Amino acid sequence: MQTLLMGIFSGAIVSGVIVYFLLVFFTKKQEWQDQENLNKLLQSGQEEVRTLISEAKAQAAEERKRIEEEKTEIREKTRKAEEIEAKIVQKEERIEQKLEEIDKKQTSLREKEDELEKTRSSMEETKKELQWKLSEIAQLSVEEAKEMLLKRTEEIYEKDILAVIEKKKIELRVREKELSREILIKSIQQYSGDVTAEMTQTLIHLENDDIKGKLIGKEGRNIIAFERATGVSLIIDDSPDTVFISSFDLFRRYIAKKSLEQLIEDKRIQPARIEEIVEQNQQDADKVIYDLGEKALNEMGITGIPDEIIPLIGKLRFRTSYGQNILIHSKEVAYIAEAIAKQIGADSQLALKWGLLHDIGKALDHDIEGTHPEIGGKIARKYGLSENLINIIEGHHDAVPQICIETKIIQIADAISAVRPGARRMNAEEYIKRIQEMENVAMSFSGVSKAYALSAGREVRVFVDAATVSDYEAEQLAQQIAGSIEANLSYPGEVKVNLIREKRVIEYAR
């Protein structure tokens, strides 16, 4: 019994232990399941939170974008409102100005009304006065009545008289043009000089072709010596009994021609003799030049010219401008100026005398820096010539203001002589090329916006950007352009670089 009880008790204990362990196991299993469910729930919650956060961020971004768009829209509306407000202010200002103008006009109209009222009163008084005077006309003499009538007529028809005078002025201006044309035509017709252009070659006739061999010499020694001594080219070709002297320098061609004629006449053609004759002719050049100047003065009957100027006149014989001989041109200007002066009642002798000397500066423009009017003015002052002559020399190209009518006459005569058909020549392609080169040189500098060659290439007018070029830089730029033109281009006389720096401001009233 006791053993049974012990067995039962032991079984109960074992069963209790087993039940305990089963309860613990199921409890832990439930906890594990609960923990796993909790973890799943947490994960699900985290994902939902992340999703909510992303959606919140997206909504926040959209909200910020919407706010920025609203801000931009507000700013645009504010700007437009400010513009509208500015326009309204401007319109108000214009309205105020117009109101002020209207007030002024009303004031002016009132003043005019007052004046008209005064005029009416004055007319009434005048009417009464006339009526009173008419009652006295019977007592006036014929002359007194006539004078009174004319005076009254003048007062009444003053405007009509002024209109007639203005009409006559217009008719007179038209007549002036016709009269000017007649004066120029008559003056040109009175001078019938030949129009000749200087060539670059001089023709020498020979007795026979045997002289050509002597001119060439053994192994060409004679022709080499002649060209070296004279500075010209001696052209000996197949032309029968003819040789040519070629050079752009008229004075060299003249010395060469004289020397060659003496050599042919002497028949002793050898290097030493060539050098001797050329040197002799060069030493006689001063006398030749003086004789040419004196001959020109004698032909034209001009006196009172200083002896120092006579060689300069002769030197013009060996100067050309676009193929036109300057001495012949000066004589032509003098004759035309004299004829014009006679037509209009000016000093014809002064026009003749100073017309010959108007281009005297060209005799030295290769030796002295400056334009020929400037050089001529210096020569005239040096030898104490009159102020009128100095003005004619310096002013016939409008370099200085003209102080006498003869200056204008000689300017007209100079233009007539220069533009006569055949008087001057120049290759059109070379001229256009030279003009374009001048403009291109100026345009190659930084800051230059425009460049134009004017006065037949004697002036280059350059426009620069005021925003990028200062006054000091403009002075330097003008010097640089002038230096570049001088270094890279060929041109007669000198070129004036006229650089213009200006600031233009443009606004519009709307």
Residue pairs with C-beta under 8 A, 6 or more apart in sequence:
133 148
137 145
137 148
140 148
154 161
183 340
183 343
183 344
184 340
184 412
184 416
186 339
186 343
187 336
187 339
187 340
187 343
187 413
187 416
188 336
188 339
188 416
190 335
190 339
191 332
191 335
191 336
191 339
193 328
193 331
193 332
193 335
195 420
195 421
195 422
195 423
196 325
196 328
197 323
197 324
197 422
197 423
197 424
197 425
198 250
198 320
198 323
198 324
198 325
200 246
200 247
200 248
201 235
201 244
201 245
201 246
202 244
202 245
202 246
202 253
202 256
202 257
203 242
203 244
204 242
204 243
204 244
204 245
204 257
204 260
204 261
204 264
205 241
205 242
206 212
206 241
206 242
206 243
206 264
207 241
207 264
208 241
209 240
209 241
211 264
212 236
212 243
214 222
214 267
214 269
215 222
215 223
215 226
215 234
215 236
215 243
215 260
215 263
215 269
216 222
216 223
216 236
217 223
217 225
217 269
217 270
217 271
221 271
222 269
222 270
222 271
222 274
223 234
223 236
225 271
225 274
225 275
226 234
226 256
226 259
226 260
226 263
226 274
226 278
227 233
227 234
229 259
229 274
229 275
229 278
229 279
230 252
230 255
230 256
230 259
230 278
231 247
231 249
231 252
231 256
232 245
232 246
232 247
232 249
232 252
232 253
232 256
233 245
233 246
233 247
234 243
234 244
234 245
234 246
234 256
234 260
235 243
235 244
235 245
235 246
236 243
237 244
243 260
245 253
245 256
245 257
245 260
247 253
247 256
249 318
250 317
250 318
250 319
250 320
250 325
251 285
251 318
254 288
254 318
255 278
255 281
255 282
255 285
256 278
258 281
259 274
259 277
259 278
259 281
262 277
262 281
263 269
263 273
263 274
263 277
266 273
266 277
286 311
288 314
289 311
289 314
289 315
289 317
289 318
290 310
290 311
290 314
291 314
292 313
292 314
292 317
292 327
293 309
293 310
293 311
293 312
293 313
293 314
293 315
294 310
294 314
295 314
296 313
296 314
296 327
296 331
296 356
297 303
297 305
297 310
297 313
297 356
299 331
300 331
300 334
300 335
300 352
300 356
302 352
302 353
302 356
304 353
305 313
305 353
305 357
306 383
306 384
306 385
308 383
309 357
309 360
309 379
309 383
312 360
312 363
312 364
312 379
313 327
313 330
313 356
313 357
313 360
313 363
314 327
315 363
316 325
316 326
316 327
316 330
316 359
316 360
316 362
316 363
317 325
317 326
317 327
319 325
319 326
319 327
319 362
319 363
320 326
321 329
321 362
321 418
321 424
321 492
322 424
322 425
322 426
323 424
323 425
323 426
324 418
324 423
324 424
326 359
326 362
326 363
329 359
329 417
329 418
329 423
330 355
330 356
330 357
330 358
330 359
331 356
332 413
332 417
333 355
333 356
333 358
333 359
333 410
333 413
333 414
333 416
333 417
334 351
334 352
334 353
334 355
334 356
334 413
335 352
335 355
336 355
336 413
336 416
336 417
337 351
337 352
337 355
337 406
337 409
337 410
337 412
337 413
338 348
338 349
338 351
338 352
338 355
339 348
340 346
340 351
340 409
340 412
340 413
341 347
341 348
341 350
341 351
341 352
341 406
341 409
342 348
344 405
344 409
346 405
346 406
346 409
347 406
350 388
350 406
351 406
351 409
351 410
351 413
354 388
354 389
354 392
354 393
354 406
354 410
355 410
355 413
357 376
357 380
357 389
357 392
357 393
358 376
358 392
358 393
358 396
358 410
358 414
359 372
359 376
359 414
360 376
360 379
360 380
360 393
361 370
361 371
361 372
361 373
361 374
361 375
361 376
361 377
361 378
361 379
361 393
362 372
362 375
362 376
364 375
364 379
365 371
365 372
365 375
365 493
368 375
368 378
369 494
370 378
370 494
371 397
371 399
371 493
371 494
372 493
373 393
373 394
373 395
373 396
373 397
373 399
374 394
374 399
376 393
376 394
377 390
377 393
377 394
380 389
380 390
380 393
381 390
387 403
388 403
388 404
388 406
388 407
391 400
391 402
391 403
391 404
391 407
392 404
392 406
392 407
392 410
394 400
395 401
395 402
395 403
395 407
395 411
396 407
396 410
396 411
396 414
397 411
398 411
402 408
402 411
417 423
418 424
431 456
431 457
434 457
434 489
434 490
434 491
435 453
435 457
436 453
437 488
437 489
438 451
438 453
438 457
438 460
438 485
438 489
438 491
438 495
439 451
439 452
439 453
439 460
441 481
441 484
441 485
441 488
441 489
442 448
442 451
442 460
442 462
442 481
442 485
442 497
443 450
443 451
444 484
445 477
445 480
445 481
445 484
446 468
447 464
447 465
447 468
447 469
447 473
447 477
448 462
448 463
448 464
448 477
449 463
449 464
449 465
450 462
450 463
451 460
451 461
451 462
451 463
452 460
452 461
453 459
453 460
453 461
454 460
454 461
457 491
457 495
458 493
458 494
458 495
458 496
459 495
459 496
459 497
459 498
460 481
460 485
460 495
460 496
460 497
460 498
461 498
461 500
462 477
462 478
462 481
462 497
462 498
462 499
462 500
463 500
463 501
463 502
464 474
464 477
464 499
464 500
464 501
466 501
466 502
466 503
467 503
469 477
469 501
471 501
474 499
474 501
477 499
478 497
478 499
481 497
481 499
482 495
482 497
485 491
485 495
485 497
486 495
489 495
